[in-house]
Amino acid sequence: MKTYDVVVIGGGAAGLSGALTLGRARRSVLVVDSGRPRNAPAEGVHVYLGREGTPPSELLAAGREEVAAYGVRVENAAVTGAERLGDGRFRLTLDDGTAVEAARLLVATGLIDELPPLPGLAELWGKDVLHCPYCHGWEVRDQAIGVLGTGPLAVHQALLWRQWSDDVTLFLHTMDKPSGEQREQLDARGVAVVEGEVAELVLKDGRLHGVRTADGREHARQALALGTRLTARVGPLAPLGLETAEMEMGGHVVGTHIPADPTGRTSVPGVWAAGNVTSLFEQVIGSAAAGVKAGAAINADLIEEETRAAVTARRAGRAEVTPEELWDGRYSERERLWTGEPNVVLVRELSDLPPGRALDLGSGEGGDAVWLAKRGWRVTAADVSGVALRRAAELAERMGVADRIDWQQHDLGRSFPEGTYDLVTACYLHSTHDLPREEILRAAAAAVAPGGVLLVAGHAAGPSWEHNPHPDVHLPTPREVYESLDLAEGEWEVLKDAEFERPQTAPDGTLTTRKDNVLTLRRL
């Protein structure tokens, strides 16, 4: 199993530019490329300063040579499967049966052009059948150009191509007839309009000779332009949760893309995207620039992670890491560690409880506290991590309940919120750090007002995808929790003492289950 800092999926302008950036940053990088670029049929790459007219194959060959000089490895292969591992890294399966692992992924897989099923169209795609005037307009200037109407944007295309030739014909084909205003625009620019569907393209000596409509008429044309539906290549990466969204132009859907921020960061932690897979109309030079930007962002993200690890190691070397440092470090590994939703056991056990004053111990990023506040509770929420509390406060602000929650930072083994409460919850109060859990739960019971409820939820077993993940951590049963509380006889009643299974998503995205338990008590 070979492991890299970054695996780049797709070796076009975006992928190789990202790899070049990362290679020069002294990262271990693998580029996985099937060798079938979208622009392969084109004679040259255009509007690329310093590379004007370079055949696509030559540009990519030069790019591969350049990245290799910085230690980047290029594999002629295709990705057939992807999964996220328990430590947050990725494993990719290739079409030769091998697998590689990476800390980060850069997706530069490009697009698929969905061509209309017209005889002769596919044979001339990228030669005499064109899609972009900025890429090919100069090469067909002053020629007889046809525009195939496959959707509502065809009028815009016809007016655009008119810049390169005064002999432009719009074949309505399957599009609706132009509106009165559109027809006036076409007439004013001297664009001819042919109604009826196109039956086939007429070829002569392997080149476009004309367009034959369904009525049998042949219209002499030397080039044909059309807008294809553009589909992002995601395929085997879907199990990572990488989803596509429709992209519109002028209010009409033109294809799908992977949504990403300006640096290429996607909604999947650790995954960036660059080039046409995220920006449908980007030209080669723009895709190359996006690859550079994504490569730099990935390197910065890795540096942040390595710095956190170095700080933790340094602290561990000089003294024991505090609970605050431990949990701040864990929360800082991701933009959000939990979903923001309340724990299922909380919703199930407390939905019918009338609101009052609540204390949420180990509140994390605030999902439980916000849920309680939205149901009318006034909540004191305590956690050891300042990072988690800041995120929780932001969530409460977005949900409109910030005025109902008092966020308090406590190392519960050393300090505890003051007061008594109608409800005290301690959901999944576990830690690999030395945590005086029994002492904390006894303090929780003492904080319950007469008639109030104490809910303690915890894990009954480790996650199904890990074998004995923390052998030094004991996961007590509800009965063991009850006995450890050392409650005065006759002052409490047990409302729930049970073990249950709940659904949980594994790091690779598969849905599994986990065994948990719950103890709910009422103070008489």
Order of alpha helices (4+ residues) and beta strands (2+ residues): beta-alpha-beta-alpha-beta-beta-beta-beta-beta-beta-alpha-beta-alpha-beta-alpha-beta-beta-beta-beta-beta-beta-beta-beta-beta-alpha-alpha-alpha-beta-alpha-beta-alpha-beta-beta-alpha-beta-alpha-beta-beta
